[in-house]
Amino acid sequence: MNLPKLRIRHIEVDIPIIQGGMGVGISWERLAGSVAATGAIGVVSAVGTGYRHPDLVKRDKFGRPVGSINTHHPEALKRIIREAKEISGGRGAIGVNILAAITDYGRVARDAAEAGADLIISGAGLPLSLPQYVEGYDVALVPIVSSARALNLICRTWERRYGRLPDAVVLEGPKSGGHQGFKYEDCFKPEFQLENLVHSVVEEAKRWGDIPVIVAGGVWSYRDILWYLERGAAGVQMATRFVATHECDAPLIYKEIVLNANEEDIILLKSPVGYPLRVIKTPFIERLLAGVNGWNGCVSNCVTPCNRGEEAKKVGFCIADRLGAAWLGNYEEGIFIIGANGHLLKKQGIVHVKELIDMLTGKRPDPTLDPEPKRVTVS
Ligand SMILES: Cc1cc2nc3c(=O)[nH]c(=O)nc-3n(C[C@H](O)[C@H](O)[C@H](O)COP(=O)(O)O)c2cc1C
């Protein structure tokens, strides 16, 4: 069966798959451009772009970008978007993922719109003011939510303040990579699993005039995609599977760490952003869990909830420094993010984006698949 096209505002793509944004540096121009070239939506991350183009930014003696303007750098983001579009050859679409919690959020949203992003996807906090930053630009706005209540609040606020609604919404369940929009203990409860949230969010989206719902967090295969489309989703957002591709912008060591991870190595941590963070147990995480505080001062001022290092000091690490170290391939000091299904990637190995998209659209056998996925549906 051919999957249906995905339409979001002025965008129409042949494949209803969005490759989720992955910061720092896991999805930049190469991955996003290659995904878009297949006719899907590729997404670059807007966080920590100063690491991608160090020639443009002021750095400290350890190479860390100084202050949020150098960490989330306007020209670096523009280069990344421009190059992603070149790689895509004009096919698919290119989005930008912006964490709502980053310092200078409004400025970065405007940078993305100015650079010609087709859509902005934004979560880790409710992007209640997003429309005001991109006024005058024809960019689709896609908030990430974890409940129908959050979608309702965004719709009410945007309609009242700006006279517009989200062009689509990503519903992200608690199996995703990175930050989770749930309390730690709720991440494991059946009622908060994606399969049990989809109905209420699809119903809420219908009440506002059929906003397309994109589901994310543990969606793994063609079979999963069909399952969610049958339940009213317009598309899926997937990230973990794209880490094990040649085109993924992460260094090879990142991919090797992921391919070596077992189920019990993938854990949830407290993060300075204020949400649980899913990572792989690597040497730095082992030291952190043993009580070592790895905070080395605040240089980048990367996220507002951290309060210039106050939260980082409490949880024992700076998120920008640690994700920056992972992007630089530092196994000892980096933090390596992955989704809860990341341990299945060893069955996939490192493949080309086109091969992965063929697996996800039912055109090629998927070596990671065996049993039917376990789904506990709460009625
Ligand atoms: C390595 C990695 C980094 C991520 N970084 C971000 C991020 O910076 N912002 C964000 O909104 N989501 C981030 N995510 C979440 C993804 O965009 C996506 O929604 C989610 O991982 C989907 O679930 P899946 O990984 O099970 O496919 C990240 C995920 C991964 C695996």
PDBQT file of the ligand as one rigid body, heavy atoms in Angstrom, charges set to zero:
ROOT
HETATM    1  C1  LIG A 401      19.732  12.166  19.207  1.00  0.00    +0.000 C 
HETATM    2  C2  LIG A 401      18.407  12.844  19.380  1.00  0.00    +0.000 A 
HETATM    3  C3  LIG A 401      18.360  14.215  19.631  1.00  0.00    +0.000 A 
HETATM    4  C4  LIG A 401      17.125  14.883  19.734  1.00  0.00    +0.000 A 
HETATM    5  N1  LIG A 401      17.116  16.240  19.908  1.00  0.00    +0.000 NA
HETATM    6  C5  LIG A 401      15.929  16.906  19.890  1.00  0.00    +0.000 A 
HETATM    7  C6  LIG A 401      15.886  18.325  19.942  1.00  0.00    +0.000 A 
HETATM    8  O1  LIG A 401      16.934  19.005  19.965  1.00  0.00    +0.000 OA
HETATM    9  N2  LIG A 401      14.663  18.930  19.951  1.00  0.00    +0.000 N 
HETATM   10  C7  LIG A 401      13.491  18.206  19.903  1.00  0.00    +0.000 A 
HETATM   11  O2  LIG A 401      12.402  18.798  19.915  1.00  0.00    +0.000 OA
HETATM   12  N3  LIG A 401      13.508  16.860  19.851  1.00  0.00    +0.000 NA
HETATM   13  C8  LIG A 401      14.694  16.199  19.821  1.00  0.00    +0.000 A 
HETATM   14  N4  LIG A 401      14.696  14.837  19.709  1.00  0.00    +0.000 N 
HETATM   15  C9  LIG A 401      13.402  14.127  19.552  1.00  0.00    +0.000 C 
HETATM   16  C10 LIG A 401      13.127  13.825  18.081  1.00  0.00    +0.000 C 
HETATM   17  O3  LIG A 401      13.007  14.985  17.313  1.00  0.00    +0.000 OA
HETATM   18  C11 LIG A 401      11.871  12.952  17.824  1.00  0.00    +0.000 C 
HETATM   19  O4  LIG A 401      10.684  13.637  17.999  1.00  0.00    +0.000 OA
HETATM   20  C12 LIG A 401      11.796  11.714  18.684  1.00  0.00    +0.000 C 
HETATM   21  O5  LIG A 401      13.030  11.216  18.999  1.00  0.00    +0.000 OA
HETATM   22  C13 LIG A 401      10.951  10.681  17.982  1.00  0.00    +0.000 C 
HETATM   23  O6  LIG A 401      11.035   9.434  18.601  1.00  0.00    +0.000 OA
HETATM   24  P1  LIG A 401      12.004   8.286  18.054  1.00  0.00    +0.000 P 
HETATM   25  O7  LIG A 401      13.380   8.743  18.285  1.00  0.00    +0.000 OA
HETATM   26  O8  LIG A 401      11.614   7.108  18.866  1.00  0.00    +0.000 OA
HETATM   27  O9  LIG A 401      11.721   8.098  16.579  1.00  0.00    +0.000 OA
HETATM   28  C14 LIG A 401      15.918  14.147  19.631  1.00  0.00    +0.000 A 
HETATM   29  C15 LIG A 401      15.981  12.763  19.419  1.00  0.00    +0.000 A 
HETATM   30  C16 LIG A 401      17.194  12.118  19.277  1.00  0.00    +0.000 A 
HETATM   31  C17 LIG A 401      17.215  10.627  19.037  1.00  0.00    +0.000 C 
ENDROOT
TORSDOF 0
